[in-house]
Amino acid sequence: MRGPLVYCLEDKDLPPDVAVESVRIDRDAKWAARHETHLLRGVTVLETHARVVAQAKDATALYPRLPALKPGTILLRLIPYYAWCNRGVSQMTVWLPVM
């Protein structure tokens, strides 16, 4: 949240091989607010660096085995929740796990 606005992570802002559920933020992440005039007719986005953890091969299993890979790092961009799904059908989350 930033003021009265709720922000979300939309899969449109992730690299093609990264799923929403594999993104983690650092507990001490440094956030930056930036206004993007060309995005959705102008919105303020929140950005930070995030980690990408490997997904289980069988995500539907009750106790999936996670690959032993080190997390990679990506630049994460959150958009206001009200702007979700304005760039086509997508997945999103307002809750991000913390590492």
Biopython code that builds the backbone (N, CA, C, O; Angstrom):
import numpy as np
from Bio.PDB.StructureBuilder import StructureBuilder

atoms = [
    (1, "MET", "N", (0.847, -1.181, 0.000)),
    (1, "MET", "CA", (0.000, 0.000, 0.000)),
    (1, "MET", "C", (0.885, 1.233, 0.000)),
    (1, "MET", "O", (1.983, 1.240, 0.555)),
    (2, "ARG", "N", (0.386, 2.247, -0.622)),
    (2, "ARG", "CA", (1.033, 3.558, -0.607)),
    (2, "ARG", "C", (-0.092, 4.568, -0.444)),
    (2, "ARG", "O", (-0.875, 4.795, -1.367)),
    (3, "GLY", "N", (-0.167, 5.178, 0.742)),
    (3, "GLY", "CA", (-1.301, 6.051, 1.020)),
    (3, "GLY", "C", (-2.572, 5.225, 0.978)),
    (3, "GLY", "O", (-2.612, 4.135, 1.550)),
    (4, "PRO", "N", (-3.617, 5.718, 0.313)),
    (4, "PRO", "CA", (-4.866, 4.959, 0.254)),
    (4, "PRO", "C", (-4.893, 3.916, -0.859)),
    (4, "PRO", "O", (-5.874, 3.181, -0.980)),
    (5, "LEU", "N", (-3.838, 3.832, -1.679)),
    (5, "LEU", "CA", (-3.845, 2.906, -2.816)),
    (5, "LEU", "C", (-3.229, 1.553, -2.469)),
    (5, "LEU", "O", (-2.206, 1.471, -1.790)),
    (6, "VAL", "N", (-3.870, 0.512, -2.946)),
    (6, "VAL", "CA", (-3.336, -0.843, -2.857)),
    (6, "VAL", "C", (-2.632, -1.125, -4.180)),
    (6, "VAL", "O", (-3.149, -0.803, -5.250)),
    (7, "TYR", "N", (-1.457, -1.724, -4.096)),
    (7, "TYR", "CA", (-0.682, -2.060, -5.298)),
    (7, "TYR", "C", (-0.661, -3.559, -5.493)),
    (7, "TYR", "O", (-0.847, -4.321, -4.545)),
    (8, "CYS", "N", (-0.432, -3.985, -6.741)),
    (8, "CYS", "CA", (-0.388, -5.408, -7.037)),
    (8, "CYS", "C", (0.719, -5.713, -8.040)),
    (8, "CYS", "O", (1.175, -4.847, -8.786)),
    (9, "LEU", "N", (1.123, -6.956, -8.027)),
    (9, "LEU", "CA", (2.080, -7.466, -8.997)),
    (9, "LEU", "C", (1.283, -8.164, -10.078)),
    (9, "LEU", "O", (0.529, -9.097, -9.801)),
    (10, "GLU", "N", (1.448, -7.716, -11.304)),
    (10, "GLU", "CA", (0.759, -8.310, -12.446)),
    (10, "GLU", "C", (1.793, -9.047, -13.291)),
    (10, "GLU", "O", (2.906, -8.555, -13.476)),
    (11, "ASP", "N", (1.434, -10.223, -13.804)),
    (11, "ASP", "CA", (2.415, -11.009, -14.558)),
    (11, "ASP", "C", (2.894, -10.317, -15.833)),
    (11, "ASP", "O", (3.914, -10.714, -16.396)),
    (12, "LYS", "N", (2.198, -9.317, -16.288)),
    (12, "LYS", "CA", (2.628, -8.541, -17.470)),
    (12, "LYS", "C", (3.943, -7.809, -17.192)),
    (12, "LYS", "O", (4.658, -7.458, -18.131)),
    (13, "ASP", "N", (4.270, -7.577, -15.932)),
    (13, "ASP", "CA", (5.482, -6.851, -15.553)),
    (13, "ASP", "C", (6.627, -7.782, -15.149)),
    (13, "ASP", "O", (7.634, -7.332, -14.602)),
    (14, "LEU", "N", (6.470, -9.070, -15.417)),
    (14, "LEU", "CA", (7.509, -10.045, -15.098)),
    (14, "LEU", "C", (8.150, -10.583, -16.377)),
    (14, "LEU", "O", (7.528, -10.557, -17.439)),
    (15, "PRO", "N", (9.383, -11.068, -16.283)),
    (15, "PRO", "CA", (9.981, -11.746, -17.442)),
    (15, "PRO", "C", (9.098, -12.932, -17.845)),
    (15, "PRO", "O", (8.384, -13.478, -17.004)),
    (16, "PRO", "N", (9.137, -13.332, -19.109)),
    (16, "PRO", "CA", (8.234, -14.389, -19.588)),
    (16, "PRO", "C", (8.335, -15.718, -18.849)),
    (16, "PRO", "O", (7.342, -16.441, -18.771)),
    (17, "ASP", "N", (9.481, -16.060, -18.313)),
    (17, "ASP", "CA", (9.662, -17.356, -17.654)),
    (17, "ASP", "C", (9.471, -17.303, -16.139)),
    (17, "ASP", "O", (9.786, -18.271, -15.447)),
    (18, "VAL", "N", (8.962, -16.190, -15.615)),
    (18, "VAL", "CA", (8.779, -16.034, -14.167)),
    (18, "VAL", "C", (7.287, -15.997, -13.839)),
    (18, "VAL", "O", (6.535, -15.212, -14.416)),
    (19, "ALA", "N", (6.870, -16.852, -12.909)),
    (19, "ALA", "CA", (5.475, -16.897, -12.471)),
    (19, "ALA", "C", (5.284, -15.992, -11.258)),
    (19, "ALA", "O", (6.207, -15.796, -10.468)),
    (20, "VAL", "N", (4.100, -15.454, -11.123)),
    (20, "VAL", "CA", (3.776, -14.561, -10.003)),
    (20, "VAL", "C", (4.086, -15.228, -8.668)),
    (20, "VAL", "O", (4.623, -14.590, -7.763)),
    (21, "GLU", "N", (3.751, -16.504, -8.546)),
    (21, "GLU", "CA", (3.930, -17.192, -7.266)),
    (21, "GLU", "C", (5.382, -17.516, -6.930)),
    (21, "GLU", "O", (5.658, -17.995, -5.830)),
    (22, "SER", "N", (6.309, -17.271, -7.837)),
    (22, "SER", "CA", (7.719, -17.547, -7.553)),
    (22, "SER", "C", (8.491, -16.297, -7.128)),
    (22, "SER", "O", (9.703, -16.367, -6.924)),
    (23, "VAL", "N", (7.817, -15.162, -6.994)),
    (23, "VAL", "CA", (8.471, -13.899, -6.638)),
    (23, "VAL", "C", (8.460, -13.703, -5.127)),
    (23, "VAL", "O", (7.440, -13.903, -4.469)),
    (24, "ARG", "N", (9.606, -13.309, -4.591)),
    (24, "ARG", "CA", (9.753, -13.025, -3.158)),
    (24, "ARG", "C", (10.423, -11.667, -2.997)),
    (24, "ARG", "O", (11.287, -11.299, -3.794)),
    (25, "ILE", "N", (10.030, -10.923, -1.972)),
    (25, "ILE", "CA", (10.694, -9.646, -1.712)),
    (25, "ILE", "C", (11.547, -9.775, -0.456)),
    (25, "ILE", "O", (11.228, -10.538, 0.455)),
    (26, "ASP", "N", (12.627, -9.022, -0.428)),
    (26, "ASP", "CA", (13.488, -9.003, 0.752)),
    (26, "ASP", "C", (12.811, -8.219, 1.864)),
    (26, "ASP", "O", (12.102, -7.244, 1.612)),
    (27, "ARG", "N", (13.033, -8.645, 3.067)),
    (27, "ARG", "CA", (12.451, -7.980, 4.234)),
    (27, "ARG", "C", (12.856, -6.505, 4.305)),
    (27, "ARG", "O", (12.068, -5.666, 4.740)),
    (28, "ASP", "N", (14.073, -6.192, 3.881)),
    (28, "ASP", "CA", (14.559, -4.807, 3.923)),
    (28, "ASP", "C", (14.605, -4.162, 2.534)),
    (28, "ASP", "O", (15.476, -3.336, 2.261)),
    (29, "ALA", "N", (13.684, -4.534, 1.671)),
    (29, "ALA", "CA", (13.640, -3.991, 0.309)),
    (29, "ALA", "C", (13.496, -2.472, 0.327)),
    (29, "ALA", "O", (12.749, -1.923, 1.137)),
    (30, "LYS", "N", (14.201, -1.807, -0.555)),
    (30, "LYS", "CA", (14.111, -0.352, -0.721)),
    (30, "LYS", "C", (13.182, -0.068, -1.904)),
    (30, "LYS", "O", (13.471, -0.460, -3.035)),
    (31, "TRP", "N", (12.090, 0.601, -1.642)),
    (31, "TRP", "CA", (11.077, 0.877, -2.663)),
    (31, "TRP", "C", (11.256, 2.268, -3.243)),
    (31, "TRP", "O", (11.654, 3.196, -2.538)),
    (32, "ALA", "N", (10.966, 2.411, -4.520)),
    (32, "ALA", "CA", (10.999, 3.706, -5.191)),
    (32, "ALA", "C", (9.666, 3.905, -5.912)),
    (32, "ALA", "O", (9.193, 3.006, -6.608)),
    (33, "ALA", "N", (9.064, 5.081, -5.744)),
    (33, "ALA", "CA", (7.829, 5.427, -6.458)),
    (33, "ALA", "C", (8.219, 6.236, -7.686)),
    (33, "ALA", "O", (9.018, 7.169, -7.606)),
    (34, "ARG", "N", (7.636, 5.861, -8.832)),
    (34, "ARG", "CA", (7.955, 6.562, -10.075)),
    (34, "ARG", "C", (6.686, 6.684, -10.911)),
    (34, "ARG", "O", (5.952, 5.713, -11.095)),
    (35, "HIS", "N", (6.439, 7.897, -11.414)),
    (35, "HIS", "CA", (5.266, 8.116, -12.259)),
    (35, "HIS", "C", (5.619, 7.773, -13.703)),
    (35, "HIS", "O", (6.590, 8.293, -14.252)),
    (36, "GLU", "N", (4.833, 6.907, -14.306)),
    (36, "GLU", "CA", (5.034, 6.515, -15.703)),
    (36, "GLU", "C", (3.874, 7.054, -16.532)),
    (36, "GLU", "O", (2.754, 6.547, -16.458)),
    (37, "THR", "N", (4.152, 8.072, -17.311)),
    (37, "THR", "CA", (3.101, 8.707, -18.101)),
    (37, "THR", "C", (2.630, 7.837, -19.260)),
    (37, "THR", "O", (1.480, 7.952, -19.684)),
    (38, "HIS", "N", (3.491, 6.973, -19.779)),
    (38, "HIS", "CA", (3.128, 6.143, -20.929)),
    (38, "HIS", "C", (2.398, 4.852, -20.541)),
    (38, "HIS", "O", (1.864, 4.172, -21.417)),
    (39, "LEU", "N", (2.361, 4.504, -19.278)),
    (39, "LEU", "CA", (1.719, 3.272, -18.829)),
    (39, "LEU", "C", (0.297, 3.558, -18.371)),
    (39, "LEU", "O", (0.080, 4.332, -17.439)),
    (40, "LEU", "N", (-0.662, 2.934, -19.025)),
    (40, "LEU", "CA", (-2.074, 3.039, -18.631)),
    (40, "LEU", "C", (-2.544, 4.481, -18.474)),
    (40, "LEU", "O", (-3.290, 4.803, -17.550)),
    (41, "ARG", "N", (-2.108, 5.329, -19.368)),
    (41, "ARG", "CA", (-2.461, 6.765, -19.376)),
    (41, "ARG", "C", (-1.939, 7.523, -18.171)),
    (41, "ARG", "O", (-2.453, 8.584, -17.818)),
    (42, "GLY", "N", (-0.914, 6.969, -17.545)),
    (42, "GLY", "CA", (-0.262, 7.647, -16.430)),
    (42, "GLY", "C", (-0.612, 7.072, -15.074)),
    (42, "GLY", "O", (-1.715, 7.280, -14.569)),
    (43, "VAL", "N", (0.327, 6.347, -14.483)),
    (43, "VAL", "CA", (0.145, 5.813, -13.128)),
    (43, "VAL", "C", (1.480, 5.895, -12.398)),
    (43, "VAL", "O", (2.543, 5.933, -13.019)),
    (44, "THR", "N", (1.407, 5.921, -11.084)),
    (44, "THR", "CA", (2.610, 5.851, -10.268)),
    (44, "THR", "C", (2.826, 4.391, -9.911)),
    (44, "THR", "O", (1.937, 3.734, -9.370)),
    (45, "VAL", "N", (4.014, 3.891, -10.218)),
    (45, "VAL", "CA", (4.362, 2.499, -9.924)),
    (45, "VAL", "C", (5.344, 2.460, -8.768)),
    (45, "VAL", "O", (6.011, 3.451, -8.470)),
    (46, "LEU", "N", (5.427, 1.320, -8.127)),
    (46, "LEU", "CA", (6.411, 1.083, -7.073)),
    (46, "LEU", "C", (7.412, 0.061, -7.594)),
    (46, "LEU", "O", (7.022, -0.947, -8.184)),
    (47, "GLU", "N", (8.704, 0.317, -7.379)),
    (47, "GLU", "CA", (9.739, -0.582, -7.880)),
    (47, "GLU", "C", (10.729, -0.954, -6.785)),
    (47, "GLU", "O", (11.019, -0.162, -5.887)),
    (48, "THR", "N", (11.235, -2.162, -6.880)),
    (48, "THR", "CA", (12.281, -2.664, -6.004)),
    (48, "THR", "C", (12.898, -3.874, -6.679)),
    (48, "THR", "O", (12.430, -4.315, -7.729)),
    (49, "HIS", "N", (13.930, -4.398, -6.086)),
    (49, "HIS", "CA", (14.493, -5.643, -6.571)),
    (49, "HIS", "C", (13.851, -6.777, -5.788)),
    (49, "HIS", "O", (13.597, -6.654, -4.590)),
    (50, "ALA", "N", (13.593, -7.883, -6.478)),
    (50, "ALA", "CA", (12.962, -9.044, -5.857)),
    (50, "ALA", "C", (13.724, -10.299, -6.247)),
    (50, "ALA", "O", (14.560, -10.293, -7.150)),
    (51, "ARG", "N", (13.414, -11.353, -5.552)),
    (51, "ARG", "CA", (14.055, -12.636, -5.846)),
    (51, "ARG", "C", (13.052, -13.582, -6.486)),
    (51, "ARG", "O", (11.856, -13.538, -6.199)),
    (52, "VAL", "N", (13.561, -14.427, -7.348)),
    (52, "VAL", "CA", (12.742, -15.439, -8.005)),
    (52, "VAL", "C", (13.213, -16.801, -7.512)),
    (52, "VAL", "O", (14.379, -17.160, -7.673)),
    (53, "VAL", "N", (12.312, -17.543, -6.922)),
    (53, "VAL", "CA", (12.656, -18.875, -6.433)),
    (53, "VAL", "C", (12.160, -19.911, -7.438)),
    (53, "VAL", "O", (11.196, -19.677, -8.167)),
    (54, "ALA", "N", (12.825, -21.039, -7.464)),
    (54, "ALA", "CA", (12.449, -22.114, -8.381)),
    (54, "ALA", "C", (11.101, -22.699, -7.966)),
    (54, "ALA", "O", (10.797, -22.826, -6.780)),
    (55, "GLN", "N", (10.318, -23.043, -8.952)),
    (55, "GLN", "CA", (9.025, -23.666, -8.692)),
    (55, "GLN", "C", (9.157, -25.178, -8.680)),
    (55, "GLN", "O", (10.032, -25.742, -9.338)),
    (56, "ALA", "N", (8.288, -25.824, -7.933)),
    (56, "ALA", "CA", (8.266, -27.282, -7.898)),
    (56, "ALA", "C", (7.842, -27.815, -9.255)),
    (56, "ALA", "O", (7.053, -27.186, -9.961)),
    (57, "LYS", "N", (8.367, -28.973, -9.616)),
    (57, "LYS", "CA", (8.001, -29.576, -10.899)),
    (57, "LYS", "C", (6.534, -29.982, -10.920)),
    (57, "LYS", "O", (5.879, -29.910, -11.960)),
    (58, "ASP", "N", (6.018, -30.409, -9.772)),
    (58, "ASP", "CA", (4.614, -30.777, -9.676)),
    (58, "ASP", "C", (3.962, -29.875, -8.632)),
    (58, "ASP", "O", (3.849, -30.237, -7.460)),
    (59, "ALA", "N", (3.541, -28.709, -9.074)),
    (59, "ALA", "CA", (2.986, -27.720, -8.151)),
    (59, "ALA", "C", (1.655, -28.157, -7.549)),
    (59, "ALA", "O", (1.196, -27.553, -6.579)),
    (60, "THR", "N", (1.025, -29.193, -8.103)),
    (60, "THR", "CA", (-0.260, -29.649, -7.573)),
    (60, "THR", "C", (-0.093, -30.666, -6.456)),
    (60, "THR", "O", (-1.074, -31.017, -5.800)),
    (61, "ALA", "N", (1.121, -31.146, -6.221)),
    (61, "ALA", "CA", (1.361, -32.133, -5.159)),
    (61, "ALA", "C", (1.158, -31.495, -3.791)),
    (61, "ALA", "O", (1.377, -30.296, -3.617)),
    (62, "LEU", "N", (0.741, -32.295, -2.830)),
    (62, "LEU", "CA", (0.519, -31.786, -1.479)),
    (62, "LEU", "C", (1.820, -31.288, -0.862)),
    (62, "LEU", "O", (1.836, -30.229, -0.234)),
    (63, "TYR", "N", (2.908, -32.030, -1.030)),
    (63, "TYR", "CA", (4.225, -31.649, -0.525)),
    (63, "TYR", "C", (5.221, -31.666, -1.682)),
    (63, "TYR", "O", (6.004, -32.607, -1.810)),
    (64, "PRO", "N", (5.198, -30.637, -2.524)),
    (64, "PRO", "CA", (6.087, -30.647, -3.694)),
    (64, "PRO", "C", (7.547, -30.476, -3.292)),
    (64, "PRO", "O", (7.856, -29.761, -2.339)),
    (65, "ARG", "N", (8.438, -31.131, -4.020)),
    (65, "ARG", "CA", (9.874, -30.986, -3.792)),
    (65, "ARG", "C", (10.358, -29.776, -4.578)),
    (65, "ARG", "O", (10.138, -29.678, -5.785)),
    (66, "LEU", "N", (11.019, -28.856, -3.881)),
    (66, "LEU", "CA", (11.548, -27.669, -4.533)),
    (66, "LEU", "C", (12.974, -27.929, -4.987)),
    (66, "LEU", "O", (13.762, -28.520, -4.249)),
    (67, "PRO", "N", (13.316, -27.490, -6.200)),
    (67, "PRO", "CA", (14.687, -27.641, -6.664)),
    (67, "PRO", "C", (15.639, -26.831, -5.786)),
    (67, "PRO", "O", (15.269, -25.775, -5.273)),
    (68, "ALA", "N", (16.852, -27.324, -5.616)),
    (68, "ALA", "CA", (17.852, -26.647, -4.775)),
    (68, "ALA", "C", (18.621, -25.638, -5.621)),
    (68, "ALA", "O", (19.801, -25.844, -5.909)),
    (69, "LEU", "N", (17.981, -24.576, -6.012)),
    (69, "LEU", "CA", (18.614, -23.527, -6.807)),
    (69, "LEU", "C", (18.659, -22.242, -5.996)),
    (69, "LEU", "O", (17.778, -21.980, -5.178)),
    (70, "LYS", "N", (19.693, -21.444, -6.229)),
    (70, "LYS", "CA", (19.757, -20.142, -5.579)),
    (70, "LYS", "C", (18.768, -19.201, -6.267)),
    (70, "LYS", "O", (18.603, -19.264, -7.485)),
    (71, "PRO", "N", (18.116, -18.340, -5.505)),
    (71, "PRO", "CA", (17.158, -17.416, -6.118)),
    (71, "PRO", "C", (17.855, -16.409, -7.029)),
    (71, "PRO", "O", (18.940, -15.922, -6.713)),
    (72, "GLY", "N", (17.227, -16.105, -8.153)),
    (72, "GLY", "CA", (17.715, -15.066, -9.047)),
    (72, "GLY", "C", (17.112, -13.734, -8.637)),
    (72, "GLY", "O", (16.220, -13.689, -7.790)),
    (73, "THR", "N", (17.595, -12.644, -9.235)),
    (73, "THR", "CA", (17.101, -11.306, -8.895)),
    (73, "THR", "C", (16.503, -10.640, -10.128)),
    (73, "THR", "O", (17.049, -10.732, -11.227)),
    (74, "ILE", "N", (15.369, -9.966, -9.926)),
    (74, "ILE", "CA", (14.716, -9.207, -10.996)),
    (74, "ILE", "C", (14.314, -7.842, -10.463)),
    (74, "ILE", "O", (14.229, -7.641, -9.251)),
    (75, "LEU", "N", (14.068, -6.908, -11.371)),
    (75, "LEU", "CA", (13.482, -5.624, -11.001)),
    (75, "LEU", "C", (11.977, -5.821, -10.964)),
    (75, "LEU", "O", (11.378, -6.261, -11.946)),
    (76, "LEU", "N", (11.375, -5.500, -9.849)),
    (76, "LEU", "CA", (9.950, -5.726, -9.635)),
    (76, "LEU", "C", (9.201, -4.414, -9.758)),
    (76, "LEU", "O", (9.617, -3.399, -9.200)),
    (77, "ARG", "N", (8.096, -4.433, -10.487)),
    (77, "ARG", "CA", (7.259, -3.238, -10.636)),
    (77, "ARG", "C", (5.835, -3.589, -10.236)),
    (77, "ARG", "O", (5.242, -4.527, -10.769)),
    (78, "LEU", "N", (5.287, -2.820, -9.286)),
    (78, "LEU", "CA", (3.903, -2.980, -8.863)),
    (78, "LEU", "C", (3.080, -1.831, -9.414)),
    (78, "LEU", "O", (3.541, -0.691, -9.472)),
    (79, "ILE", "N", (1.860, -2.142, -9.817)),
    (79, "ILE", "CA", (0.952, -1.121, -10.337)),
    (79, "ILE", "C", (-0.224, -0.973, -9.373)),
    (79, "ILE", "O", (-0.478, -1.876, -8.575)),
    (80, "PRO", "N", (-0.948, 0.150, -9.431)),
    (80, "PRO", "CA", (-2.132, 0.285, -8.577)),
    (80, "PRO", "C", (-3.138, -0.827, -8.892)),
    (80, "PRO", "O", (-3.341, -1.183, -10.053)),
    (81, "TYR", "N", (-3.756, -1.362, -7.855)),
    (81, "TYR", "CA", (-4.704, -2.457, -8.016)),
    (81, "TYR", "C", (-5.824, -2.098, -8.987)),
    (81, "TYR", "O", (-6.263, -2.950, -9.759)),
    (82, "TYR", "N", (-6.285, -0.867, -8.963)),
    (82, "TYR", "CA", (-7.387, -0.474, -9.851)),
    (82, "TYR", "C", (-7.019, -0.602, -11.329)),
    (82, "TYR", "O", (-7.906, -0.679, -12.179)),
    (83, "ALA", "N", (-5.725, -0.627, -11.643)),
    (83, "ALA", "CA", (-5.274, -0.709, -13.039)),
    (83, "ALA", "C", (-5.051, -2.144, -13.500)),
    (83, "ALA", "O", (-4.689, -2.376, -14.654)),
    (84, "TRP", "N", (-5.264, -3.101, -12.615)),
    (84, "TRP", "CA", (-5.063, -4.500, -12.965)),
    (84, "TRP", "C", (-5.977, -4.918, -14.109)),
    (84, "TRP", "O", (-7.135, -4.504, -14.172)),
    (85, "CYS", "N", (-5.452, -5.739, -15.011)),
    (85, "CYS", "CA", (-6.185, -6.346, -16.123)),
    (85, "CYS", "C", (-6.555, -5.332, -17.203)),
    (85, "CYS", "O", (-7.456, -5.591, -18.001)),
    (86, "ASN", "N", (-5.888, -4.202, -17.243)),
    (86, "ASN", "CA", (-6.115, -3.218, -18.300)),
    (86, "ASN", "C", (-5.170, -3.416, -19.483)),
    (86, "ASN", "O", (-5.226, -2.662, -20.455)),
    (87, "ARG", "N", (-4.306, -4.420, -19.406)),
    (87, "ARG", "CA", (-3.393, -4.732, -20.511)),
    (87, "ARG", "C", (-3.638, -6.142, -21.026)),
    (87, "ARG", "O", (-2.738, -6.767, -21.588)),
    (88, "GLY", "N", (-4.831, -6.635, -20.840)),
    (88, "GLY", "CA", (-5.183, -7.993, -21.237)),
    (88, "GLY", "C", (-5.320, -8.889, -20.024)),
    (88, "GLY", "O", (-5.006, -8.484, -18.905)),
    (89, "VAL", "N", (-5.786, -10.099, -20.244)),
    (89, "VAL", "CA", (-5.981, -11.062, -19.166)),
    (89, "VAL", "C", (-4.628, -11.383, -18.542)),
    (89, "VAL", "O", (-3.639, -11.597, -19.243)),
    (90, "SER", "N", (-4.604, -11.411, -17.218)),
    (90, "SER", "CA", (-3.329, -11.656, -16.536)),
    (90, "SER", "C", (-3.569, -12.220, -15.144)),
    (90, "SER", "O", (-4.687, -12.203, -14.627)),
    (91, "GLN", "N", (-2.488, -12.721, -14.552)),
    (91, "GLN", "CA", (-2.517, -13.139, -13.159)),
    (91, "GLN", "C", (-1.939, -12.009, -12.327)),
    (91, "GLN", "O", (-1.106, -11.239, -12.806)),
    (92, "MET", "N", (-2.378, -11.910, -11.093)),
    (92, "MET", "CA", (-1.835, -10.877, -10.212)),
    (92, "MET", "C", (-1.937, -11.323, -8.781)),
    (92, "MET", "O", (-2.631, -12.285, -8.453)),
    (93, "THR", "N", (-1.227, -10.600, -7.927)),
    (93, "THR", "CA", (-1.316, -10.817, -6.486)),
    (93, "THR", "C", (-1.083, -9.491, -5.767)),
    (93, "THR", "O", (-0.332, -8.637, -6.238)),
    (94, "VAL", "N", (-1.731, -9.338, -4.635)),
    (94, "VAL", "CA", (-1.460, -8.185, -3.776)),
    (94, "VAL", "C", (-0.612, -8.607, -2.592)),
    (94, "VAL", "O", (-0.120, -7.756, -1.851)),
    (95, "TRP", "N", (-0.429, -9.924, -2.399)),
    (95, "TRP", "CA", (0.369, -10.463, -1.307)),
    (95, "TRP", "C", (1.645, -11.061, -1.871)),
    (95, "TRP", "O", (1.596, -11.904, -2.767)),
    (96, "LEU", "N", (2.785, -10.630, -1.351)),
    (96, "LEU", "CA", (4.082, -11.154, -1.797)),
    (96, "LEU", "C", (4.820, -11.738, -0.596)),
    (96, "LEU", "O", (4.971, -11.073, 0.429)),
    (97, "PRO", "N", (5.277, -12.975, -0.724)),
    (97, "PRO", "CA", (6.059, -13.577, 0.371)),
    (97, "PRO", "C", (7.361, -12.802, 0.602)),
    (97, "PRO", "O", (7.947, -12.255, -0.332)),
    (98, "VAL", "N", (7.795, -12.768, 1.849)),
    (98, "VAL", "CA", (9.006, -12.064, 2.238)),
    (98, "VAL", "C", (10.092, -13.090, 2.522)),
    (98, "VAL", "O", (9.821, -14.148, 3.090)),
    (99, "MET", "N", (11.334, -12.773, 2.123)),
    (99, "MET", "CA", (12.475, -13.657, 2.404)),
    (99, "MET", "C", (13.282, -13.064, 3.538)),
    (99, "MET", "O", (14.291, -13.640, 3.944)),
]
sb = StructureBuilder()
sb.init_structure("model")
sb.init_model(0)
sb.init_chain("A")
sb.init_seg("    ")
for serial, (resi, resn, name, xyz) in enumerate(atoms, 1):
    if name == "N":
        sb.init_residue(resn, " ", resi, " ")
    sb.init_atom(name, np.array(xyz, "f"), 0.0, 1.0, " ", f" {name:<3s}", serial, name[0])
structure = sb.get_structure()
